[in-house]
């Protein structure tokens, strides 16, 4: 059996005295898109931050290509081949589009390859080509999201972490960006760990999913199976009329009962 490109093993992560992650384990196989679902505050972003080194786990392991990278600085994690597109994009607003893309390649020493990959980003995101000399802070929200993904691709990753790529975007732009995410996965063989508020779209895009509740994994499975589960449909996909009583009943039952 092939070793997963990412294995998260029983991580526990805190913000000061507050525990955000409670023994989370998950795998991402090579070439796979894996999504993490959950309500606001469930710990989804904290999982990505722990995986990429932004947060250090108190306990547990994060294995990237078999190497334990828990507590490794984020820049070293990135050099190993993992790039993180954070919630909120965090582009450099006073640099141009092209300068932002070049910043994504700051660890590389192959100028010809960097030039080739910038053109590849422009192929995926033609709007960025049109605005390559424009300051990134003047871009629309959708264009900034494209730039954040393109900048991460310039690091030549084997694993891409995406945190809420659809946040604040129009439905049309969301469909465009998710189409490009699927192309990147398929054409570049980049594995993807995806946190996404649009559960239906995430489950349609990914191969496998995990559901978090209060910092714990409470359900997992291939996405076709998760889409058919009645509790997932009711709570995340809104396909049943729960009402106030249904919401209270959900909180009482929870997914693991």
N, C-alpha and C positions, 0 to 999 in steps of 0.2 A: 504493500500500500504506500502510495506517495505521501511524503511528509507535507503537511500544509505549509504554505508560505508564512502564515501567522497563526500562532497558537497562544491564546490568552488563558492562563491557568490560575483560577481562584484568586483574582486580584481584589484587594481591598484598598480603597483610596479615600483620603480625608481632606476636607478643607478646615484646617484647624481642628477643633473638637468634633466637627460634624462629619459623619461618615456618609460619603456619596455613593461608593461602590461596595457591595457586600458579597464578595466571593464570586464574581462574574468569571465565567469560562466561555470561550468561543473559539472557533476555528475559521480560517479563510483558506480554502484550497487554491492552488495555482490556477490562474485564469478565471476565477470565480468572482461574481458579485454577491456580497453578503450584506444584508441590511439589518439595522438595529432599530426597532420600533419602541415606542413608549410615550406616555403622556409627558407634558412639561414637568421637569424636575425628577424624572425617572432615573437620570444618570447617564443618558446617551452621550452627551458631549464630554462628560467626565471620562467615559471609556476611551473615546478617541484621544483625549489629552493624555491619558495614562499610557496608551499604546505608543504615541509619538514622542513621549518624554517630557511633555510640558508639565505633567504632574508625576510625582514619584509614588508608586504604591507602597503602602505599609507592609503588605504581605502579598505573596503570589509571584508569578513569573509572566513575562511577555517574551515569547520566543519568535524571532523573525529569522526565517530560513535556518531554524535550529539553534540560533544563538540567543542567549538571554540578554535582552536589551533593557530590562527594567532598571530604572535609575540612571540610564545613560543620557547625557545631555542631548537635547533635540537636534542640534547641528550634526552630531555624530550619527544619530539615527537617520537623518536625512542623507548623509554620505553613504550609508549602507544600502539605500535604495527605497526608502519610504518617504513619501511627501504628503503633507497634511494641508488641506484647504479648509481653514477654520470658518466657523460661523461668523458672519459679518465681513468676510472677504479679506480685510486687512491689507489692501493694496497700498502702494506708496503714492499718495495723491498728488505730490508735486513732481513726480517723475513721469515721463511720457510712457505710453503703452510699450514701446520697444524697450525702453530702459527697465521697466518692470519685468519684462520677459527675460532680459539679460540678468537681472538680479536673481531670477530663479535658477540660473546656470552658474552661479558664482563659484561653485565647487568644481566645475568642470575645467579641463585643460585641453579641450579639443575644439578650437575655433571653427573649423569647418563643420563639425557636428552641431555646434550651437547654431550656426547660421542655417543649417538644414532644418533643425528642429523649430526655429522661429518661423520658417516658411511653412512647416507642418502645422504649427499653431494657427497661422493665418488661413491655412486651408480648412481647418476645423471651424475657425471663427472668422469669416470674411469681414465682419464688422470691425474687428481689431486691426485688420490690414488697412481699412479705410481711415482709421483713427490712430495709426501707429506713431504719429508725431504729436498727438494731443496729450495734454496732462491727464493722468488717470482719474484725478478727482473730478473732472468735468464729464466723465462718462455716466451713462444711465446705470441704474442698479443691475440690469441684465448684462450690460456690457462689462461692468466691474466683476460680475460673477464669471463671465467668460474669461476675463483677464486673470482672475485668481486661479482658475483651473489651468489655463495656459501656462501661467508662471510655474505651477507645480509640475506640469509636464516637462518643463525645461530642465528640471532636476533629473530627468531620465529615470523615473521611478519604476520599480517592479510591483510596488503596492501603493495605491492611492487612497487616502482617507478623505472622505467628503462629508462635511458637516452642514446639513440643511441647504443644499444647493438651490432649492426652489424658493427659499424664504424671500417674501416681498416681491416676487416676480409675477407678471401676467401669465395666464394659462398658456398663451401661445409661446412665450419665451421659455416657460417650464418644459413644454414638449420639445422645443428645439434643443435645449441644453441636455435633457435626458436622452434624446436621440444621439447626441454627440458623446455622452458618457458611455452609451452602449457601443458606439463605434470605437472609442478608445480602448474599451475592454476587448473587443473582438479583433481589431486591426493591430493594436500594439501589444496584445497579450498582457495587459496590465490588470492585476488583481485589484479589486475595489472593496473597501469597507465603507458602507454608506449609512449615514444617519439622515433621516428624512421625515418631515412632518406630514407629508402627503403619503399616508400608509398605502393607499390603493396603488398609486404610481410606483412606490418603492417595491411592493410585492410583485407588480407586473414586470419590473425591471430586473430584480435580483434573482439569484438561483436559490438562495437559502436565507432564512430570517431568524432573528432572535427578538423576543419581546421582553423588555425590562419593566419592572415595577418596583419602585422604591429601592433602586440600586441592585436588584436581583434579577436574574434570568428566570422568568416564570413560564415561558413557552419557547419552543424552537421547532424548526422543521423546514422542509422544502417549501418554497413560496406557494406552489399550487395547493398544497395541503393547508397551509395557513389561511389562504384565501377562502377555503371552504369551511373553516371552523366557525361555528355560530358565535362564539364569544368574541373572536377577532372581528367578525362582520359587524356585530352590534356595537362594540366599544370603539373600534378604530375606523371602520368603514361606513358607519352610520346607516346600515341597511335595515335596522329594526327600530321601531319606536320605543325607546327606553323610558323617556320622561324622567321626572324627578325621582319617582319610586324606583325605576330601573337603575338609575345612577346609584342610589343608596344600596340597592340589592347587589350591584356589581362590586361596590366597595366592600360589602360584607363577604361575598363569595370569593373574590379574587380569582386569578387564573389558575393558581396552583391547587385549589380545592377540587 
